[in-house]
Structure formats: C-alpha cells, structure tokens
Amino acid sequence: MTFRAAIDIMPLPALLDPQGKAVSSNMHNIGLANIGNVRIGKHITLEVEAANQAEAEEQVKVACEKLLANQIMEQFEFHVEAVEAVGK
C-alpha cells in the first residue's frame, strides 16, 4: 500500500529561532502588530510503500529521527494516511 506522510519540524521551544524573531519584529511594519512569537520550521510531505499503517508510521519516524530532523535543535510531528483515503 502507498501512504502519504505530512511532517512538521520545528525548532525546540527553548532555542532561539532567528528567522521567527525577524518576522515577529517586523510584523508591525506591515500593520500586523497583534502577531508575535513567530516560529519558523519545515513542512515535508512524502509517500512511503508499506504493508500497513503501523509500518508506514515506523518508517516515517525513522526517517525523521535519522535524516529529516536534527533532534538536538528540532522536534517533529507527523500524520500518515493511506493514499486511497485522500484520493490519489
């Protein structure tokens, strides 16, 4: 079966996010002074072939831990769905 994964990778809350800080500090320049504490991360989508949902989730987890996220500085969350369920 084919599964589609949506992965969000964000800087750990305790770490400085220079891109987010720059965006936050400039929100007032474009008339959005009520927006702040911006954090900028990555969104990744991928497809994985697996026998079942649990196997697909395990493969995505390993990919995140070993390649996609730097766990010293980032945290990740993901959601996996069968491609048929989302209308390939």
Backbone atoms as SQL, in Angstrom:
CREATE TABLE atoms (id INTEGER PRIMARY KEY, chain TEXT, resi INTEGER, resn TEXT, atom TEXT, x REAL, y REAL, z REAL);
INSERT INTO atoms VALUES
  (1, 'A', 1, 'MET', 'N', 0.835, -1.190, 0.000),
  (2, 'A', 1, 'MET', 'CA', 0.000, 0.000, 0.000),
  (3, 'A', 1, 'MET', 'C', 0.878, 1.251, 0.000),
  (4, 'A', 2, 'THR', 'N', 0.314, 2.304, -0.531),
  (5, 'A', 2, 'THR', 'CA', 1.004, 3.595, -0.519),
  (6, 'A', 2, 'THR', 'C', 0.377, 4.491, 0.540),
  (7, 'A', 3, 'PHE', 'N', 1.249, 5.119, 1.316),
  (8, 'A', 3, 'PHE', 'CA', 0.814, 6.043, 2.356),
  (9, 'A', 3, 'PHE', 'C', 1.467, 7.394, 2.103),
  (10, 'A', 4, 'ARG', 'N', 0.770, 8.443, 2.476),
  (11, 'A', 4, 'ARG', 'CA', 1.291, 9.805, 2.368),
  (12, 'A', 4, 'ARG', 'C', 1.507, 10.327, 3.785),
  (13, 'A', 5, 'ALA', 'N', 2.691, 10.910, 4.003),
  (14, 'A', 5, 'ALA', 'CA', 3.016, 11.469, 5.321),
  (15, 'A', 5, 'ALA', 'C', 3.160, 12.977, 5.218),
  (16, 'A', 6, 'ALA', 'N', 2.662, 13.666, 6.216),
  (17, 'A', 6, 'ALA', 'CA', 2.852, 15.109, 6.372),
  (18, 'A', 6, 'ALA', 'C', 3.645, 15.302, 7.661),
  (19, 'A', 7, 'ILE', 'N', 4.816, 15.909, 7.532),
  (20, 'A', 7, 'ILE', 'CA', 5.740, 16.046, 8.657),
  (21, 'A', 7, 'ILE', 'C', 5.971, 17.527, 8.930),
  (22, 'A', 8, 'ASP', 'N', 5.873, 17.911, 10.195),
  (23, 'A', 8, 'ASP', 'CA', 6.191, 19.274, 10.615),
  (24, 'A', 8, 'ASP', 'C', 7.397, 19.218, 11.541),
  (25, 'A', 9, 'ILE', 'N', 8.420, 19.993, 11.215),
  (26, 'A', 9, 'ILE', 'CA', 9.646, 20.056, 12.010),
  (27, 'A', 9, 'ILE', 'C', 9.813, 21.494, 12.478),
  (28, 'A', 10, 'MET', 'N', 9.940, 21.666, 13.792),
  (29, 'A', 10, 'MET', 'CA', 10.041, 22.997, 14.379),
  (30, 'A', 10, 'MET', 'C', 11.239, 23.075, 15.319),
  (31, 'A', 11, 'PRO', 'N', 11.796, 24.284, 15.491),
  (32, 'A', 11, 'PRO', 'CA', 12.860, 24.440, 16.480),
  (33, 'A', 11, 'PRO', 'C', 12.313, 24.120, 17.876),
  (34, 'A', 12, 'LEU', 'N', 13.142, 23.550, 18.717),
  (35, 'A', 12, 'LEU', 'CA', 12.724, 23.307, 20.093),
  (36, 'A', 12, 'LEU', 'C', 12.328, 24.627, 20.747),
  (37, 'A', 13, 'PRO', 'N', 11.294, 24.611, 21.595),
  (38, 'A', 13, 'PRO', 'CA', 10.801, 25.858, 22.196),
  (39, 'A', 13, 'PRO', 'C', 11.866, 26.650, 22.958),
  (40, 'A', 14, 'ALA', 'N', 12.823, 25.965, 23.576),
  (41, 'A', 14, 'ALA', 'CA', 13.838, 26.654, 24.378),
  (42, 'A', 14, 'ALA', 'C', 14.922, 27.311, 23.530),
  (43, 'A', 15, 'LEU', 'N', 14.965, 27.013, 22.229),
  (44, 'A', 15, 'LEU', 'CA', 16.025, 27.546, 21.378),
  (45, 'A', 15, 'LEU', 'C', 15.581, 28.801, 20.635),
  (46, 'A', 16, 'LEU', 'N', 16.542, 29.677, 20.396),
  (47, 'A', 16, 'LEU', 'CA', 16.301, 30.879, 19.615),
  (48, 'A', 16, 'LEU', 'C', 15.965, 30.506, 18.173),
  (49, 'A', 17, 'ASP', 'N', 14.991, 31.185, 17.617),
  (50, 'A', 17, 'ASP', 'CA', 14.604, 30.993, 16.220),
  (51, 'A', 17, 'ASP', 'C', 14.845, 32.328, 15.512),
  (52, 'A', 18, 'PRO', 'N', 16.038, 32.542, 14.930),
  (53, 'A', 18, 'PRO', 'CA', 16.359, 33.844, 14.335),
  (54, 'A', 18, 'PRO', 'C', 15.400, 34.268, 13.232),
  (55, 'A', 19, 'GLN', 'N', 14.969, 33.324, 12.379),
  (56, 'A', 19, 'GLN', 'CA', 14.020, 33.676, 11.317),
  (57, 'A', 19, 'GLN', 'C', 12.690, 34.104, 11.923),
  (58, 'A', 20, 'GLY', 'N', 12.204, 33.348, 12.882),
  (59, 'A', 20, 'GLY', 'CA', 10.948, 33.694, 13.535),
  (60, 'A', 20, 'GLY', 'C', 11.022, 35.026, 14.250),
  (61, 'A', 21, 'LYS', 'N', 12.153, 35.279, 14.901),
  (62, 'A', 21, 'LYS', 'CA', 12.323, 36.550, 15.613),
  (63, 'A', 21, 'LYS', 'C', 12.309, 37.721, 14.635),
  (64, 'A', 22, 'ALA', 'N', 12.974, 37.565, 13.490),
  (65, 'A', 22, 'ALA', 'CA', 12.999, 38.632, 12.483),
  (66, 'A', 22, 'ALA', 'C', 11.592, 38.904, 11.954),
  (67, 'A', 23, 'VAL', 'N', 10.840, 37.860, 11.693),
  (68, 'A', 23, 'VAL', 'CA', 9.467, 38.034, 11.209),
  (69, 'A', 23, 'VAL', 'C', 8.606, 38.682, 12.283),
  (70, 'A', 24, 'SER', 'N', 8.723, 38.191, 13.522),
  (71, 'A', 24, 'SER', 'CA', 7.936, 38.765, 14.635),
  (72, 'A', 24, 'SER', 'C', 8.203, 40.253, 14.791),
  (73, 'A', 25, 'SER', 'N', 9.482, 40.638, 14.746),
  (74, 'A', 25, 'SER', 'CA', 9.818, 42.041, 14.999),
  (75, 'A', 25, 'SER', 'C', 9.402, 42.964, 13.853),
  (76, 'A', 26, 'ASN', 'N', 9.120, 42.398, 12.695),
  (77, 'A', 26, 'ASN', 'CA', 8.713, 43.221, 11.554),
  (78, 'A', 26, 'ASN', 'C', 7.213, 43.175, 11.252),
  (79, 'A', 27, 'MET', 'N', 6.457, 42.444, 12.005),
  (80, 'A', 27, 'MET', 'CA', 5.007, 42.371, 11.773),
  (81, 'A', 27, 'MET', 'C', 4.348, 43.744, 11.859),
  (82, 'A', 28, 'HIS', 'N', 4.804, 44.587, 12.806),
  (83, 'A', 28, 'HIS', 'CA', 4.180, 45.912, 12.949),
  (84, 'A', 28, 'HIS', 'C', 4.401, 46.781, 11.712),
  (85, 'A', 29, 'ASN', 'N', 5.492, 46.532, 10.970),
  (86, 'A', 29, 'ASN', 'CA', 5.771, 47.320, 9.760),
  (87, 'A', 29, 'ASN', 'C', 4.743, 47.099, 8.655),
  (88, 'A', 30, 'ILE', 'N', 4.055, 45.983, 8.713),
  (89, 'A', 30, 'ILE', 'CA', 3.041, 45.703, 7.685),
  (90, 'A', 30, 'ILE', 'C', 1.625, 45.747, 8.262),
  (91, 'A', 31, 'GLY', 'N', 1.494, 46.394, 9.417),
  (92, 'A', 31, 'GLY', 'CA', 0.179, 46.601, 10.006),
  (93, 'A', 31, 'GLY', 'C', -0.363, 45.403, 10.778),
  (94, 'A', 32, 'LEU', 'N', 0.504, 44.516, 11.210),
  (95, 'A', 32, 'LEU', 'CA', 0.069, 43.321, 11.947),
  (96, 'A', 32, 'LEU', 'C', 0.718, 43.262, 13.320),
  (97, 'A', 33, 'ALA', 'N', 0.579, 44.343, 14.075),
  (98, 'A', 33, 'ALA', 'CA', 1.229, 44.456, 15.382),
  (99, 'A', 33, 'ALA', 'C', 0.710, 43.445, 16.404),
  (100, 'A', 34, 'ASN', 'N', -0.459, 42.871, 16.186),
  (101, 'A', 34, 'ASN', 'CA', -1.017, 41.902, 17.130),
  (102, 'A', 34, 'ASN', 'C', -0.465, 40.495, 16.927),
  (103, 'A', 35, 'ILE', 'N', 0.401, 40.305, 15.944),
  (104, 'A', 35, 'ILE', 'CA', 1.008, 38.996, 15.702),
  (105, 'A', 35, 'ILE', 'C', 2.428, 39.021, 16.244),
  (106, 'A', 36, 'GLY', 'N', 2.782, 37.996, 16.999),
  (107, 'A', 36, 'GLY', 'CA', 4.129, 37.915, 17.556),
  (108, 'A', 36, 'GLY', 'C', 4.495, 36.474, 17.854),
  (109, 'A', 37, 'ASN', 'N', 5.658, 36.286, 18.432),
  (110, 'A', 37, 'ASN', 'CA', 6.170, 34.969, 18.805),
  (111, 'A', 37, 'ASN', 'C', 6.109, 33.985, 17.635),
  (112, 'A', 38, 'VAL', 'N', 6.548, 34.432, 16.475),
  (113, 'A', 38, 'VAL', 'CA', 6.548, 33.603, 15.271),
  (114, 'A', 38, 'VAL', 'C', 7.677, 32.577, 15.366),
  (115, 'A', 39, 'ARG', 'N', 7.379, 31.333, 15.021),
  (116, 'A', 39, 'ARG', 'CA', 8.380, 30.266, 14.939),
  (117, 'A', 39, 'ARG', 'C', 8.324, 29.724, 13.517),
  (118, 'A', 40, 'ILE', 'N', 9.467, 29.566, 12.900),
  (119, 'A', 40, 'ILE', 'CA', 9.524, 29.099, 11.525),
  (120, 'A', 40, 'ILE', 'C', 10.198, 27.730, 11.485),
  (121, 'A', 41, 'GLY', 'N', 9.548, 26.805, 10.795),
  (122, 'A', 41, 'GLY', 'CA', 10.067, 25.451, 10.689),
  (123, 'A', 41, 'GLY', 'C', 9.959, 24.941, 9.270),
  (124, 'A', 42, 'LYS', 'N', 9.856, 23.619, 9.141),
  (125, 'A', 42, 'LYS', 'CA', 9.773, 22.969, 7.831),
  (126, 'A', 42, 'LYS', 'C', 8.528, 22.091, 7.787),
  (127, 'A', 43, 'HIS', 'N', 7.926, 22.015, 6.614),
  (128, 'A', 43, 'HIS', 'CA', 6.825, 21.079, 6.370),
  (129, 'A', 43, 'HIS', 'C', 7.262, 20.185, 5.221),
  (130, 'A', 44, 'ILE', 'N', 7.229, 18.896, 5.435),
  (131, 'A', 44, 'ILE', 'CA', 7.682, 17.929, 4.444),
  (132, 'A', 44, 'ILE', 'C', 6.557, 16.952, 4.168),
  (133, 'A', 45, 'THR', 'N', 6.320, 16.645, 2.897),
  (134, 'A', 45, 'THR', 'CA', 5.395, 15.569, 2.539),
  (135, 'A', 45, 'THR', 'C', 6.177, 14.517, 1.777),
  (136, 'A', 46, 'LEU', 'N', 5.788, 13.275, 1.951),
  (137, 'A', 46, 'LEU', 'CA', 6.431, 12.175, 1.245),
  (138, 'A', 46, 'LEU', 'C', 5.458, 11.011, 1.149),
  (139, 'A', 47, 'GLU', 'N', 5.765, 10.089, 0.252),
  (140, 'A', 47, 'GLU', 'CA', 4.982, 8.869, 0.123),
  (141, 'A', 47, 'GLU', 'C', 5.869, 7.686, 0.488),
  (142, 'A', 48, 'VAL', 'N', 5.269, 6.702, 1.121),
  (143, 'A', 48, 'VAL', 'CA', 6.007, 5.517, 1.562),
  (144, 'A', 48, 'VAL', 'C', 5.196, 4.271, 1.223),
  (145, 'A', 49, 'GLU', 'N', 5.875, 3.263, 0.744),
  (146, 'A', 49, 'GLU', 'CA', 5.249, 1.964, 0.492),
  (147, 'A', 49, 'GLU', 'C', 5.423, 1.117, 1.739),
  (148, 'A', 50, 'ALA', 'N', 4.317, 0.566, 2.234),
  (149, 'A', 50, 'ALA', 'CA', 4.367, -0.262, 3.440),
  (150, 'A', 50, 'ALA', 'C', 3.187, -1.223, 3.432),
  (151, 'A', 51, 'ALA', 'N', 3.313, -2.285, 4.206),
  (152, 'A', 51, 'ALA', 'CA', 2.259, -3.298, 4.273),
  (153, 'A', 51, 'ALA', 'C', 1.025, -2.790, 5.012),
  (154, 'A', 52, 'ASN', 'N', 1.244, -1.863, 5.978),
  (155, 'A', 52, 'ASN', 'CA', 0.123, -1.359, 6.780),
  (156, 'A', 52, 'ASN', 'C', 0.483, 0.001, 7.379),
  (157, 'A', 53, 'GLN', 'N', -0.471, 0.610, 8.035),
  (158, 'A', 53, 'GLN', 'CA', -0.310, 1.948, 8.627),
  (159, 'A', 53, 'GLN', 'C', 0.819, 1.974, 9.657),
  (160, 'A', 54, 'ALA', 'N', 0.870, 0.976, 10.517),
  (161, 'A', 54, 'ALA', 'CA', 1.890, 0.955, 11.571),
  (162, 'A', 54, 'ALA', 'C', 3.299, 0.903, 10.979),
  (163, 'A', 55, 'GLU', 'N', 3.484, 0.099, 9.942),
  (164, 'A', 55, 'GLU', 'CA', 4.790, 0.007, 9.293),
  (165, 'A', 55, 'GLU', 'C', 5.157, 1.332, 8.619),
  (166, 'A', 56, 'ALA', 'N', 4.189, 1.958, 7.984),
  (167, 'A', 56, 'ALA', 'CA', 4.433, 3.258, 7.346),
  (168, 'A', 56, 'ALA', 'C', 4.831, 4.293, 8.389),
  (169, 'A', 57, 'GLU', 'N', 4.123, 4.327, 9.510),
  (170, 'A', 57, 'GLU', 'CA', 4.437, 5.283, 10.567),
  (171, 'A', 57, 'GLU', 'C', 5.836, 5.046, 11.126),
  (172, 'A', 58, 'GLU', 'N', 6.222, 3.796, 11.285),
  (173, 'A', 58, 'GLU', 'CA', 7.557, 3.480, 11.793),
  (174, 'A', 58, 'GLU', 'C', 8.633, 3.952, 10.811),
  (175, 'A', 59, 'GLN', 'N', 8.416, 3.757, 9.519),
  (176, 'A', 59, 'GLN', 'CA', 9.387, 4.201, 8.521),
  (177, 'A', 59, 'GLN', 'C', 9.526, 5.725, 8.525),
  (178, 'A', 60, 'VAL', 'N', 8.406, 6.425, 8.648),
  (179, 'A', 60, 'VAL', 'CA', 8.448, 7.893, 8.691),
  (180, 'A', 60, 'VAL', 'C', 9.173, 8.348, 9.959),
  (181, 'A', 61, 'LYS', 'N', 8.898, 7.705, 11.077),
  (182, 'A', 61, 'LYS', 'CA', 9.562, 8.060, 12.338),
  (183, 'A', 61, 'LYS', 'C', 11.075, 7.895, 12.221),
  (184, 'A', 62, 'VAL', 'N', 11.512, 6.788, 11.647),
  (185, 'A', 62, 'VAL', 'CA', 12.951, 6.549, 11.471),
  (186, 'A', 62, 'VAL', 'C', 13.560, 7.603, 10.543),
  (187, 'A', 63, 'ALA', 'N', 12.861, 7.938, 9.457),
  (188, 'A', 63, 'ALA', 'CA', 13.358, 8.964, 8.538),
  (189, 'A', 63, 'ALA', 'C', 13.526, 10.299, 9.262),
  (190, 'A', 64, 'CYS', 'N', 12.565, 10.644, 10.099),
  (191, 'A', 64, 'CYS', 'CA', 12.652, 11.898, 10.855),
  (192, 'A', 64, 'CYS', 'C', 13.825, 11.861, 11.831),
  (193, 'A', 65, 'GLU', 'N', 13.951, 10.770, 12.569),
  (194, 'A', 65, 'GLU', 'CA', 14.999, 10.666, 13.587),
  (195, 'A', 65, 'GLU', 'C', 16.398, 10.624, 12.983),
  (196, 'A', 66, 'LYS', 'N', 16.551, 9.960, 11.841),
  (197, 'A', 66, 'LYS', 'CA', 17.882, 9.752, 11.283),
  (198, 'A', 66, 'LYS', 'C', 18.301, 10.768, 10.226),
  (199, 'A', 67, 'LEU', 'N', 17.331, 11.446, 9.587),
  (200, 'A', 67, 'LEU', 'CA', 17.699, 12.312, 8.477),
  (201, 'A', 67, 'LEU', 'C', 17.005, 13.675, 8.460),
  (202, 'A', 68, 'LEU', 'N', 15.715, 13.693, 8.636),
  (203, 'A', 68, 'LEU', 'CA', 14.955, 14.916, 8.384),
  (204, 'A', 68, 'LEU', 'C', 15.037, 15.959, 9.498),
  (205, 'A', 69, 'ALA', 'N', 15.128, 15.514, 10.742),
  (206, 'A', 69, 'ALA', 'CA', 15.147, 16.447, 11.876),
  (207, 'A', 69, 'ALA', 'C', 16.454, 16.316, 12.653),
  (208, 'A', 70, 'ASN', 'N', 16.984, 17.432, 13.079),
  (209, 'A', 70, 'ASN', 'CA', 18.134, 17.451, 13.982),
  (210, 'A', 70, 'ASN', 'C', 17.560, 17.481, 15.392),
  (211, 'A', 71, 'GLN', 'N', 17.525, 16.340, 16.046),
  (212, 'A', 71, 'GLN', 'CA', 16.827, 16.232, 17.331),
  (213, 'A', 71, 'GLN', 'C', 17.496, 17.005, 18.464),
  (214, 'A', 72, 'ILE', 'N', 18.694, 17.497, 18.243),
  (215, 'A', 72, 'ILE', 'CA', 19.337, 18.351, 19.242),
  (216, 'A', 72, 'ILE', 'C', 18.677, 19.721, 19.248),
  (217, 'A', 73, 'MET', 'N', 18.205, 20.168, 18.071),
  (218, 'A', 73, 'MET', 'CA', 17.650, 21.512, 17.938),
  (219, 'A', 73, 'MET', 'C', 16.196, 21.541, 17.490),
  (220, 'A', 74, 'GLU', 'N', 15.656, 20.403, 17.041),
  (221, 'A', 74, 'GLU', 'CA', 14.315, 20.399, 16.455),
  (222, 'A', 74, 'GLU', 'C', 13.455, 19.280, 17.025),
  (223, 'A', 75, 'GLN', 'N', 12.146, 19.501, 16.938),
  (224, 'A', 75, 'GLN', 'CA', 11.170, 18.465, 17.278),
  (225, 'A', 75, 'GLN', 'C', 10.311, 18.222, 16.053),
  (226, 'A', 76, 'PHE', 'N', 9.699, 17.051, 15.976),
  (227, 'A', 76, 'PHE', 'CA', 8.877, 16.753, 14.801),
  (228, 'A', 76, 'PHE', 'C', 7.578, 16.088, 15.206),
  (229, 'A', 77, 'GLU', 'N', 6.585, 16.282, 14.341),
  (230, 'A', 77, 'GLU', 'CA', 5.285, 15.615, 14.428),
  (231, 'A', 77, 'GLU', 'C', 4.932, 15.181, 13.023),
  (232, 'A', 78, 'PHE', 'N', 4.178, 14.089, 12.900),
  (233, 'A', 78, 'PHE', 'CA', 3.765, 13.672, 11.568),
  (234, 'A', 78, 'PHE', 'C', 2.411, 12.989, 11.612),
  (235, 'A', 79, 'HIS', 'N', 1.783, 12.949, 10.443),
  (236, 'A', 79, 'HIS', 'CA', 0.499, 12.282, 10.254),
  (237, 'A', 79, 'HIS', 'C', 0.626, 11.449, 8.986),
  (238, 'A', 80, 'VAL', 'N', 0.187, 10.198, 9.045),
  (239, 'A', 80, 'VAL', 'CA', 0.281, 9.293, 7.903),
  (240, 'A', 80, 'VAL', 'C', -1.121, 8.826, 7.527),
  (241, 'A', 81, 'GLU', 'N', -1.437, 8.873, 6.213),
  (242, 'A', 81, 'GLU', 'CA', -2.725, 8.405, 5.698),
  (243, 'A', 81, 'GLU', 'C', -2.497, 7.523, 4.486),
  (244, 'A', 82, 'ALA', 'N', -3.377, 6.554, 4.301),
  (245, 'A', 82, 'ALA', 'CA', -3.348, 5.767, 3.058),
  (246, 'A', 82, 'ALA', 'C', -3.691, 6.690, 1.900),
  (247, 'A', 83, 'VAL', 'N', -2.997, 6.565, 0.794),
  (248, 'A', 83, 'VAL', 'CA', -3.234, 7.436, -0.359),
  (249, 'A', 83, 'VAL', 'C', -4.659, 7.283, -0.855),
  (250, 'A', 84, 'GLU', 'N', -5.191, 6.077, -0.842),
  (251, 'A', 84, 'GLU', 'CA', -6.577, 5.849, -1.290),
  (252, 'A', 84, 'GLU', 'C', -7.568, 6.659, -0.450),
  (253, 'A', 85, 'ALA', 'N', -7.248, 6.855, 0.830),
  (254, 'A', 85, 'ALA', 'CA', -8.140, 7.565, 1.728),
  (255, 'A', 85, 'ALA', 'C', -8.193, 9.061, 1.427),
  (256, 'A', 86, 'VAL', 'N', -7.151, 9.588, 0.780),
  (257, 'A', 86, 'VAL', 'CA', -7.119, 11.017, 0.492),
  (258, 'A', 86, 'VAL', 'C', -7.340, 11.299, -0.979),
  (259, 'A', 87, 'GLY', 'N', -7.670, 10.272, -1.744),
  (260, 'A', 87, 'GLY', 'CA', -7.996, 10.469, -3.160),
  (261, 'A', 87, 'GLY', 'C', -6.798, 10.738, -4.034),
  (262, 'A', 88, 'LYS', 'N', -6.031, 9.731, -4.314),
  (263, 'A', 88, 'LYS', 'CA', -4.829, 9.840, -5.138),
  (264, 'A', 88, 'LYS', 'C', -5.186, 10.440, -6.455);
